Amino acid sequence: MDSVPALEPGLTFADLYGEVERRVAATLFESASVAWYTVTVKLDLEARSLIKHLPGSGP
């Protein structure tokens, strides 16, 4: 959640991915995909209404 700004316009997925990659220790993703985990957590946070996907903003 530290990677997600509280105010709009928010972040594009590419920017969010970059923030996660920058903030999380590389050793956590030695055999995993940072992008896959970012998508999974993003979708979970959207489902729990902790963040929102802006309509028309792409995937």
PDB file of N, CA, C, O and CB in Angstrom:
ATOM      1  N   MET A   1       0.822  -1.187   0.000  1.00  0.00           N
ATOM      2  CA  MET A   1       0.000   0.000   0.000  1.00  0.00           C
ATOM      3  C   MET A   1       0.870   1.257   0.000  1.00  0.00           C
ATOM      4  O   MET A   1       0.424   2.322  -0.428  1.00  0.00           O
ATOM      5  CB  MET A   1      -0.937  -0.005   1.204  1.00  0.00           C
ATOM      6  N   ASP A   2       2.106   1.136   0.478  1.00  0.00           N
ATOM      7  CA  ASP A   2       2.996   2.299   0.471  1.00  0.00           C
ATOM      8  C   ASP A   2       3.326   2.751  -0.952  1.00  0.00           C
ATOM      9  O   ASP A   2       3.719   3.898  -1.163  1.00  0.00           O
ATOM     10  CB  ASP A   2       4.286   1.978   1.226  1.00  0.00           C
ATOM     11  N   SER A   3       3.170   1.867  -1.911  1.00  0.00           N
ATOM     12  CA  SER A   3       3.492   2.195  -3.297  1.00  0.00           C
ATOM     13  C   SER A   3       2.347   2.894  -4.016  1.00  0.00           C
ATOM     14  O   SER A   3       2.538   3.443  -5.101  1.00  0.00           O
ATOM     15  CB  SER A   3       3.865   0.943  -4.046  1.00  0.00           C
ATOM     16  N   VAL A   4       1.156   2.879  -3.418  1.00  0.00           N
ATOM     17  CA  VAL A   4      -0.028   3.430  -4.069  1.00  0.00           C
ATOM     18  C   VAL A   4      -0.316   4.819  -3.510  1.00  0.00           C
ATOM     19  O   VAL A   4      -0.498   4.966  -2.302  1.00  0.00           O
ATOM     20  CB  VAL A   4      -1.251   2.496  -3.875  1.00  0.00           C
ATOM     21  N   PRO A   5      -0.362   5.851  -4.371  1.00  0.00           N
ATOM     22  CA  PRO A   5      -0.675   7.192  -3.877  1.00  0.00           C
ATOM     23  C   PRO A   5      -2.120   7.274  -3.392  1.00  0.00           C
ATOM     24  O   PRO A   5      -3.000   6.605  -3.933  1.00  0.00           O
ATOM     25  CB  PRO A   5      -0.427   8.238  -4.973  1.00  0.00           C
ATOM     26  N   ALA A   6      -2.357   8.088  -2.379  1.00  0.00           N
ATOM     27  CA  ALA A   6      -3.696   8.234  -1.798  1.00  0.00           C
ATOM     28  C   ALA A   6      -4.612   9.058  -2.690  1.00  0.00           C
ATOM     29  O   ALA A   6      -5.832   8.917  -2.612  1.00  0.00           O
ATOM     30  CB  ALA A   6      -3.606   8.878  -0.420  1.00  0.00           C
ATOM     31  N   LEU A   7      -4.059   9.897  -3.517  1.00  0.00           N
ATOM     32  CA  LEU A   7      -4.861  10.789  -4.356  1.00  0.00           C
ATOM     33  C   LEU A   7      -4.761  10.408  -5.825  1.00  0.00           C
ATOM     34  O   LEU A   7      -3.773   9.823  -6.268  1.00  0.00           O
ATOM     35  CB  LEU A   7      -4.421  12.237  -4.164  1.00  0.00           C
ATOM     36  N   GLU A   8      -5.805  10.751  -6.571  1.00  0.00           N
ATOM     37  CA  GLU A   8      -5.774  10.525  -8.015  1.00  0.00           C
ATOM     38  C   GLU A   8      -4.738  11.447  -8.623  1.00  0.00           C
ATOM     39  O   GLU A   8      -4.511  12.517  -8.056  1.00  0.00           O
ATOM     40  CB  GLU A   8      -7.173  10.759  -8.660  1.00  0.00           C
ATOM     41  N   PRO A   9      -4.109  11.129  -9.700  1.00  0.00           N
ATOM     42  CA  PRO A   9      -4.522  10.164 -10.689  1.00  0.00           C
ATOM     43  C   PRO A   9      -4.057   8.755 -10.416  1.00  0.00           C
ATOM     44  O   PRO A   9      -4.389   7.859 -11.192  1.00  0.00           O
ATOM     45  CB  PRO A   9      -4.042  10.580 -11.997  1.00  0.00           C
ATOM     46  N   GLY A  10      -3.308   8.507  -9.360  1.00  0.00           N
ATOM     47  CA  GLY A  10      -2.861   7.145  -9.096  1.00  0.00           C
ATOM     48  C   GLY A  10      -1.637   6.787  -9.903  1.00  0.00           C
ATOM     49  O   GLY A  10      -0.820   7.646 -10.232  1.00  0.00           O
ATOM     50  N   LEU A  11      -1.514   5.489 -10.226  1.00  0.00           N
ATOM     51  CA  LEU A  11      -0.360   4.988 -10.974  1.00  0.00           C
ATOM     52  C   LEU A  11      -0.813   4.108 -12.123  1.00  0.00           C
ATOM     53  O   LEU A  11      -1.846   3.443 -12.042  1.00  0.00           O
ATOM     54  CB  LEU A  11       0.589   4.209 -10.054  1.00  0.00           C
ATOM     55  N   THR A  12      -0.044   4.108 -13.176  1.00  0.00           N
ATOM     56  CA  THR A  12      -0.240   3.104 -14.214  1.00  0.00           C
ATOM     57  C   THR A  12       0.317   1.792 -13.683  1.00  0.00           C
ATOM     58  O   THR A  12       1.057   1.780 -12.699  1.00  0.00           O
ATOM     59  CB  THR A  12       0.452   3.521 -15.567  1.00  0.00           C
ATOM     60  N   PHE A  13      -0.036   0.687 -14.332  1.00  0.00           N
ATOM     61  CA  PHE A  13       0.510  -0.591 -13.874  1.00  0.00           C
ATOM     62  C   PHE A  13       2.025  -0.595 -13.981  1.00  0.00           C
ATOM     63  O   PHE A  13       2.706  -1.104 -13.091  1.00  0.00           O
ATOM     64  CB  PHE A  13      -0.079  -1.753 -14.684  1.00  0.00           C
ATOM     65  N   ALA A  14       2.556  -0.040 -15.049  1.00  0.00           N
ATOM     66  CA  ALA A  14       4.011  -0.022 -15.225  1.00  0.00           C
ATOM     67  C   ALA A  14       4.682   0.731 -14.081  1.00  0.00           C
ATOM     68  O   ALA A  14       5.724   0.305 -13.582  1.00  0.00           O
ATOM     69  CB  ALA A  14       4.386   0.621 -16.576  1.00  0.00           C
ATOM     70  N   ASP A  15       4.090   1.848 -13.663  1.00  0.00           N
ATOM     71  CA  ASP A  15       4.650   2.617 -12.551  1.00  0.00           C
ATOM     72  C   ASP A  15       4.514   1.851 -11.236  1.00  0.00           C
ATOM     73  O   ASP A  15       5.431   1.851 -10.414  1.00  0.00           O
ATOM     74  CB  ASP A  15       3.957   3.984 -12.441  1.00  0.00           C
ATOM     75  N   LEU A  16       3.358   1.195 -11.040  1.00  0.00           N
ATOM     76  CA  LEU A  16       3.157   0.408  -9.835  1.00  0.00           C
ATOM     77  C   LEU A  16       4.167  -0.729  -9.765  1.00  0.00           C
ATOM     78  O   LEU A  16       4.779  -0.962  -8.723  1.00  0.00           O
ATOM     79  CB  LEU A  16       1.731  -0.142  -9.785  1.00  0.00           C
ATOM     80  N   TYR A  17       4.334  -1.422 -10.861  1.00  0.00           N
ATOM     81  CA  TYR A  17       5.313  -2.512 -10.954  1.00  0.00           C
ATOM     82  C   TYR A  17       6.710  -1.999 -10.594  1.00  0.00           C
ATOM     83  O   TYR A  17       7.433  -2.639  -9.831  1.00  0.00           O
ATOM     84  CB  TYR A  17       5.315  -3.128 -12.381  1.00  0.00           C
ATOM     85  N   GLY A  18       7.079  -0.860 -11.139  1.00  0.00           N
ATOM     86  CA  GLY A  18       8.385  -0.265 -10.841  1.00  0.00           C
ATOM     87  C   GLY A  18       8.546   0.072  -9.370  1.00  0.00           C
ATOM     88  O   GLY A  18       9.607  -0.153  -8.789  1.00  0.00           O
ATOM     89  N   GLU A  19       7.491   0.614  -8.766  1.00  0.00           N
ATOM     90  CA  GLU A  19       7.528   0.936  -7.340  1.00  0.00           C
ATOM     91  C   GLU A  19       7.690  -0.317  -6.492  1.00  0.00           C
ATOM     92  O   GLU A  19       8.486  -0.336  -5.553  1.00  0.00           O
ATOM     93  CB  GLU A  19       6.262   1.679  -6.930  1.00  0.00           C
ATOM     94  N   VAL A  20       6.942  -1.357  -6.817  1.00  0.00           N
ATOM     95  CA  VAL A  20       7.047  -2.612  -6.065  1.00  0.00           C
ATOM     96  C   VAL A  20       8.441  -3.189  -6.220  1.00  0.00           C
ATOM     97  O   VAL A  20       9.058  -3.605  -5.239  1.00  0.00           O
ATOM     98  CB  VAL A  20       5.987  -3.635  -6.538  1.00  0.00           C
ATOM     99  N   GLU A  21       8.935  -3.215  -7.435  1.00  0.00           N
ATOM    100  CA  GLU A  21      10.268  -3.767  -7.688  1.00  0.00           C
ATOM    101  C   GLU A  21      11.348  -2.981  -6.934  1.00  0.00           C
ATOM    102  O   GLU A  21      12.317  -3.557  -6.439  1.00  0.00           O
ATOM    103  CB  GLU A  21      10.568  -3.760  -9.197  1.00  0.00           C
ATOM    104  N   ARG A  22      11.169  -1.677  -6.856  1.00  0.00           N
ATOM    105  CA  ARG A  22      12.146  -0.821  -6.172  1.00  0.00           C
ATOM    106  C   ARG A  22      12.089  -0.997  -4.650  1.00  0.00           C
ATOM    107  O   ARG A  22      13.121  -0.944  -3.981  1.00  0.00           O
ATOM    108  CB  ARG A  22      11.903   0.649  -6.535  1.00  0.00           C
ATOM    109  N   ARG A  23      10.885  -1.206  -4.104  1.00  0.00           N
ATOM    110  CA  ARG A  23      10.710  -1.227  -2.650  1.00  0.00           C
ATOM    111  C   ARG A  23      10.894  -2.599  -2.005  1.00  0.00           C
ATOM    112  O   ARG A  23      11.229  -2.687  -0.824  1.00  0.00           O
ATOM    113  CB  ARG A  23       9.355  -0.718  -2.316  1.00  0.00           C
ATOM    114  N   VAL A  24      10.680  -3.666  -2.768  1.00  0.00           N
ATOM    115  CA  VAL A  24      10.733  -5.015  -2.192  1.00  0.00           C
ATOM    116  C   VAL A  24      12.093  -5.631  -2.465  1.00  0.00           C
ATOM    117  O   VAL A  24      12.638  -5.504  -3.561  1.00  0.00           O
ATOM    118  CB  VAL A  24       9.607  -5.913  -2.768  1.00  0.00           C
ATOM    119  N   ALA A  25      12.625  -6.289  -1.470  1.00  0.00           N
ATOM    120  CA  ALA A  25      13.951  -6.903  -1.600  1.00  0.00           C
ATOM    121  C   ALA A  25      13.972  -7.907  -2.753  1.00  0.00           C
ATOM    122  O   ALA A  25      13.083  -8.752  -2.867  1.00  0.00           O
ATOM    123  CB  ALA A  25      14.356  -7.598  -0.283  1.00  0.00           C
ATOM    124  N   ALA A  26      14.981  -7.809  -3.594  1.00  0.00           N
ATOM    125  CA  ALA A  26      15.109  -8.686  -4.755  1.00  0.00           C
ATOM    126  C   ALA A  26      15.187 -10.159  -4.352  1.00  0.00           C
ATOM    127  O   ALA A  26      14.805 -11.035  -5.128  1.00  0.00           O
ATOM    128  CB  ALA A  26      16.341  -8.305  -5.562  1.00  0.00           C
ATOM    129  N   THR A  27      15.675 -10.430  -3.158  1.00  0.00           N
ATOM    130  CA  THR A  27      15.797 -11.823  -2.711  1.00  0.00           C
ATOM    131  C   THR A  27      14.433 -12.496  -2.547  1.00  0.00           C
ATOM    132  O   THR A  27      14.344 -13.724  -2.574  1.00  0.00           O
ATOM    133  CB  THR A  27      16.562 -11.885  -1.392  1.00  0.00           C
ATOM    134  N   LEU A  28      13.383 -11.714  -2.378  1.00  0.00           N
ATOM    135  CA  LEU A  28      12.039 -12.293  -2.274  1.00  0.00           C
ATOM    136  C   LEU A  28      11.552 -12.839  -3.612  1.00  0.00           C
ATOM    137  O   LEU A  28      10.661 -13.688  -3.648  1.00  0.00           O
ATOM    138  CB  LEU A  28      11.055 -11.249  -1.754  1.00  0.00           C
ATOM    139  N   PHE A  29      12.122 -12.363  -4.695  1.00  0.00           N
ATOM    140  CA  PHE A  29      11.664 -12.741  -6.032  1.00  0.00           C
ATOM    141  C   PHE A  29      12.724 -13.474  -6.841  1.00  0.00           C
ATOM    142  O   PHE A  29      12.737 -13.384  -8.068  1.00  0.00           O
ATOM    143  CB  PHE A  29      11.223 -11.517  -6.784  1.00  0.00           C
ATOM    144  N   GLU A  30      13.607 -14.193  -6.172  1.00  0.00           N
ATOM    145  CA  GLU A  30      14.675 -14.893  -6.878  1.00  0.00           C
ATOM    146  C   GLU A  30      14.153 -15.883  -7.908  1.00  0.00           C
ATOM    147  O   GLU A  30      14.728 -16.015  -8.989  1.00  0.00           O
ATOM    148  CB  GLU A  30      15.552 -15.612  -5.893  1.00  0.00           C
ATOM    149  N   SER A  31      13.071 -16.579  -7.583  1.00  0.00           N
ATOM    150  CA  SER A  31      12.520 -17.553  -8.526  1.00  0.00           C
ATOM    151  C   SER A  31      11.053 -17.264  -8.837  1.00  0.00           C
ATOM    152  O   SER A  31      10.279 -18.172  -9.138  1.00  0.00           O
ATOM    153  CB  SER A  31      12.665 -18.969  -7.967  1.00  0.00           C
ATOM    154  N   ALA A  32      10.687 -15.995  -8.760  1.00  0.00           N
ATOM    155  CA  ALA A  32       9.296 -15.620  -8.991  1.00  0.00           C
ATOM    156  C   ALA A  32       9.231 -14.353  -9.836  1.00  0.00           C
ATOM    157  O   ALA A  32      10.235 -13.673 -10.045  1.00  0.00           O
ATOM    158  CB  ALA A  32       8.554 -15.415  -7.653  1.00  0.00           C
ATOM    159  N   SER A  33       8.050 -14.058 -10.308  1.00  0.00           N
ATOM    160  CA  SER A  33       7.837 -12.887 -11.148  1.00  0.00           C
ATOM    161  C   SER A  33       7.258 -11.740 -10.320  1.00  0.00           C
ATOM    162  O   SER A  33       6.179 -11.869  -9.742  1.00  0.00           O
ATOM    163  CB  SER A  33       6.904 -13.229 -12.324  1.00  0.00           C
ATOM    164  N   VAL A  34       7.971 -10.630 -10.267  1.00  0.00           N
ATOM    165  CA  VAL A  34       7.480  -9.450  -9.566  1.00  0.00           C
ATOM    166  C   VAL A  34       6.154  -9.001 -10.192  1.00  0.00           C
ATOM    167  O   VAL A  34       5.230  -8.618  -9.475  1.00  0.00           O
ATOM    168  CB  VAL A  34       8.531  -8.301  -9.613  1.00  0.00           C
ATOM    169  N   ALA A  35       6.059  -9.047 -11.512  1.00  0.00           N
ATOM    170  CA  ALA A  35       4.836  -8.628 -12.194  1.00  0.00           C
ATOM    171  C   ALA A  35       3.646  -9.497 -11.789  1.00  0.00           C
ATOM    172  O   ALA A  35       2.558  -8.972 -11.553  1.00  0.00           O
ATOM    173  CB  ALA A  35       5.030  -8.683 -13.709  1.00  0.00           C
ATOM    174  N   TRP A  36       3.832 -10.807 -11.707  1.00  0.00           N
ATOM    175  CA  TRP A  36       2.742 -11.708 -11.333  1.00  0.00           C
ATOM    176  C   TRP A  36       2.244 -11.383  -9.931  1.00  0.00           C
ATOM    177  O   TRP A  36       1.037 -11.287  -9.710  1.00  0.00           O
ATOM    178  CB  TRP A  36       3.198 -13.178 -11.411  1.00  0.00           C
ATOM    179  N   TYR A  37       3.156 -11.213  -8.984  1.00  0.00           N
ATOM    180  CA  TYR A  37       2.761 -10.879  -7.622  1.00  0.00           C
ATOM    181  C   TYR A  37       2.094  -9.504  -7.560  1.00  0.00           C
ATOM    182  O   TYR A  37       1.131  -9.315  -6.817  1.00  0.00           O
ATOM    183  CB  TYR A  37       3.976 -10.918  -6.695  1.00  0.00           C
ATOM    184  N   THR A  38       2.596  -8.555  -8.330  1.00  0.00           N
ATOM    185  CA  THR A  38       1.992  -7.226  -8.351  1.00  0.00           C
ATOM    186  C   THR A  38       0.552  -7.300  -8.846  1.00  0.00           C
ATOM    187  O   THR A  38      -0.336  -6.697  -8.244  1.00  0.00           O
ATOM    188  CB  THR A  38       2.811  -6.276  -9.236  1.00  0.00           C
ATOM    189  N   VAL A  39       0.309  -8.020  -9.918  1.00  0.00           N
ATOM    190  CA  VAL A  39      -1.055  -8.177 -10.447  1.00  0.00           C
ATOM    191  C   VAL A  39      -1.945  -8.866  -9.423  1.00  0.00           C
ATOM    192  O   VAL A  39      -3.071  -8.427  -9.191  1.00  0.00           O
ATOM    193  CB  VAL A  39      -1.042  -8.982 -11.768  1.00  0.00           C
ATOM    194  N   THR A  40      -1.463  -9.925  -8.816  1.00  0.00           N
ATOM    195  CA  THR A  40      -2.258 -10.686  -7.854  1.00  0.00           C
ATOM    196  C   THR A  40      -2.667  -9.828  -6.662  1.00  0.00           C
ATOM    197  O   THR A  40      -3.832  -9.829  -6.265  1.00  0.00           O
ATOM    198  CB  THR A  40      -1.480 -11.906  -7.373  1.00  0.00           C
ATOM    199  N   VAL A  41      -1.728  -9.110  -6.101  1.00  0.00           N
ATOM    200  CA  VAL A  41      -2.033  -8.261  -4.950  1.00  0.00           C
ATOM    201  C   VAL A  41      -2.930  -7.102  -5.361  1.00  0.00           C
ATOM    202  O   VAL A  41      -3.849  -6.740  -4.626  1.00  0.00           O
ATOM    203  CB  VAL A  41      -0.739  -7.731  -4.311  1.00  0.00           C
ATOM    204  N   LYS A  42      -2.674  -6.516  -6.527  1.00  0.00           N
ATOM    205  CA  LYS A  42      -3.512  -5.418  -7.025  1.00  0.00           C
ATOM    206  C   LYS A  42      -4.964  -5.865  -7.170  1.00  0.00           C
ATOM    207  O   LYS A  42      -5.874  -5.150  -6.752  1.00  0.00           O
ATOM    208  CB  LYS A  42      -2.981  -4.904  -8.378  1.00  0.00           C
ATOM    209  N   LEU A  43      -5.187  -7.026  -7.749  1.00  0.00           N
ATOM    210  CA  LEU A  43      -6.546  -7.533  -7.921  1.00  0.00           C
ATOM    211  C   LEU A  43      -7.207  -7.820  -6.573  1.00  0.00           C
ATOM    212  O   LEU A  43      -8.398  -7.558  -6.405  1.00  0.00           O
ATOM    213  CB  LEU A  43      -6.534  -8.800  -8.781  1.00  0.00           C
ATOM    214  N   ASP A  44      -6.458  -8.349  -5.620  1.00  0.00           N
ATOM    215  CA  ASP A  44      -7.000  -8.602  -4.293  1.00  0.00           C
ATOM    216  C   ASP A  44      -7.394  -7.293  -3.613  1.00  0.00           C
ATOM    217  O   ASP A  44      -8.470  -7.206  -3.021  1.00  0.00           O
ATOM    218  CB  ASP A  44      -5.981  -9.363  -3.436  1.00  0.00           C
ATOM    219  N   LEU A  45      -6.544  -6.285  -3.690  1.00  0.00           N
ATOM    220  CA  LEU A  45      -6.849  -4.995  -3.074  1.00  0.00           C
ATOM    221  C   LEU A  45      -8.057  -4.340  -3.727  1.00  0.00           C
ATOM    222  O   LEU A  45      -8.860  -3.705  -3.043  1.00  0.00           O
ATOM    223  CB  LEU A  45      -5.643  -4.066  -3.162  1.00  0.00           C
ATOM    224  N   GLU A  46      -8.198  -4.485  -5.047  1.00  0.00           N
ATOM    225  CA  GLU A  46      -9.383  -3.971  -5.738  1.00  0.00           C
ATOM    226  C   GLU A  46     -10.636  -4.707  -5.273  1.00  0.00           C
ATOM    227  O   GLU A  46     -11.666  -4.075  -5.039  1.00  0.00           O
ATOM    228  CB  GLU A  46      -9.222  -4.107  -7.264  1.00  0.00           C
ATOM    229  N   ALA A  47     -10.565  -6.026  -5.137  1.00  0.00           N
ATOM    230  CA  ALA A  47     -11.719  -6.822  -4.718  1.00  0.00           C
ATOM    231  C   ALA A  47     -12.164  -6.451  -3.311  1.00  0.00           C
ATOM    232  O   ALA A  47     -13.352  -6.511  -2.993  1.00  0.00           O
ATOM    233  CB  ALA A  47     -11.391  -8.313  -4.786  1.00  0.00           C
ATOM    234  N   ARG A  48     -11.210  -6.069  -2.468  1.00  0.00           N
ATOM    235  CA  ARG A  48     -11.543  -5.687  -1.089  1.00  0.00           C
ATOM    236  C   ARG A  48     -11.824  -4.191  -0.962  1.00  0.00           C
ATOM    237  O   ARG A  48     -11.978  -3.678   0.146  1.00  0.00           O
ATOM    238  CB  ARG A  48     -10.405  -6.079  -0.146  1.00  0.00           C
ATOM    239  N   SER A  49     -11.890  -3.488  -2.102  1.00  0.00           N
ATOM    240  CA  SER A  49     -12.188  -2.045  -2.156  1.00  0.00           C
ATOM    241  C   SER A  49     -11.177  -1.191  -1.389  1.00  0.00           C
ATOM    242  O   SER A  49     -11.519  -0.125  -0.877  1.00  0.00           O
ATOM    243  CB  SER A  49     -13.576  -1.787  -1.603  1.00  0.00           C
ATOM    244  N   LEU A  50      -9.941  -1.663  -1.313  1.00  0.00           N
ATOM    245  CA  LEU A  50      -8.891  -0.875  -0.680  1.00  0.00           C
ATOM    246  C   LEU A  50      -8.234   0.062  -1.685  1.00  0.00           C
ATOM    247  O   LEU A  50      -7.709   1.113  -1.315  1.00  0.00           O
ATOM    248  CB  LEU A  50      -7.842  -1.791  -0.048  1.00  0.00           C
ATOM    249  N   ILE A  51      -8.268  -0.322  -2.949  1.00  0.00           N
ATOM    250  CA  ILE A  51      -7.859   0.550  -4.047  1.00  0.00           C
ATOM    251  C   ILE A  51      -8.922   0.398  -5.130  1.00  0.00           C
ATOM    252  O   ILE A  51      -9.735  -0.524  -5.083  1.00  0.00           O
ATOM    253  CB  ILE A  51      -6.404   0.189  -4.590  1.00  0.00           C
ATOM    254  N   LYS A  52      -8.913   1.302  -6.102  1.00  0.00           N
ATOM    255  CA  LYS A  52      -9.891   1.174  -7.161  1.00  0.00           C
ATOM    256  C   LYS A  52      -9.237   1.286  -8.529  1.00  0.00           C
ATOM    257  O   LYS A  52      -8.245   1.986  -8.729  1.00  0.00           O
ATOM    258  CB  LYS A  52     -10.971   2.224  -7.009  1.00  0.00           C
ATOM    259  N   HIS A  53      -9.839   0.568  -9.446  1.00  0.00           N
ATOM    260  CA  HIS A  53      -9.439   0.598 -10.853  1.00  0.00           C
ATOM    261  C   HIS A  53     -10.273   1.691 -11.508  1.00  0.00           C
ATOM    262  O   HIS A  53     -11.502   1.662 -11.432  1.00  0.00           O
ATOM    263  CB  HIS A  53      -9.646  -0.814 -11.569  1.00  0.00           C
ATOM    264  N   LEU A  54      -9.631   2.635 -12.136  1.00  0.00           N
ATOM    265  CA  LEU A  54     -10.369   3.723 -12.768  1.00  0.00           C
ATOM    266  C   LEU A  54     -10.899   3.263 -14.125  1.00  0.00           C
ATOM    267  O   LEU A  54     -10.129   2.814 -14.973  1.00  0.00           O
ATOM    268  CB  LEU A  54      -9.472   4.977 -12.928  1.00  0.00           C
ATOM    269  N   PRO A  55     -12.215   3.374 -14.331  1.00  0.00           N
ATOM    270  CA  PRO A  55     -12.799   2.974 -15.620  1.00  0.00           C
ATOM    271  C   PRO A  55     -12.141   3.705 -16.783  1.00  0.00           C
ATOM    272  O   PRO A  55     -11.872   4.905 -16.714  1.00  0.00           O
ATOM    273  CB  PRO A  55     -14.308   3.241 -15.627  1.00  0.00           C
ATOM    274  N   GLY A  56     -11.892   2.961 -17.843  1.00  0.00           N
ATOM    275  CA  GLY A  56     -11.285   3.544 -19.040  1.00  0.00           C
ATOM    276  C   GLY A  56      -9.787   3.752 -18.934  1.00  0.00           C
ATOM    277  O   GLY A  56      -9.179   4.342 -19.828  1.00  0.00           O
ATOM    278  N   SER A  57      -9.178   3.272 -17.846  1.00  0.00           N
ATOM    279  CA  SER A  57      -7.744   3.489 -17.672  1.00  0.00           C
ATOM    280  C   SER A  57      -6.898   2.321 -18.150  1.00  0.00           C
ATOM    281  O   SER A  57      -5.684   2.309 -17.949  1.00  0.00           O
ATOM    282  CB  SER A  57      -7.446   3.758 -16.232  1.00  0.00           C
ATOM    283  N   GLY A  58      -7.531   1.338 -18.781  1.00  0.00           N
ATOM    284  CA  GLY A  58      -6.795   0.178 -19.259  1.00  0.00           C
ATOM    285  C   GLY A  58      -6.789  -0.915 -18.210  1.00  0.00           C
ATOM    286  O   GLY A  58      -7.408  -0.772 -17.155  1.00  0.00           O
ATOM    287  N   PRO A  59      -6.103  -1.992 -18.488  1.00  0.00           N
ATOM    288  CA  PRO A  59      -6.094  -3.122 -17.538  1.00  0.00           C
ATOM    289  C   PRO A  59      -5.385  -2.790 -16.232  1.00  0.00           C
ATOM    290  O   PRO A  59      -5.299  -3.637 -15.343  1.00  0.00           O
ATOM    291  CB  PRO A  59      -5.429  -4.329 -18.173  1.00  0.00           C
TER     292      PRO A  59
END
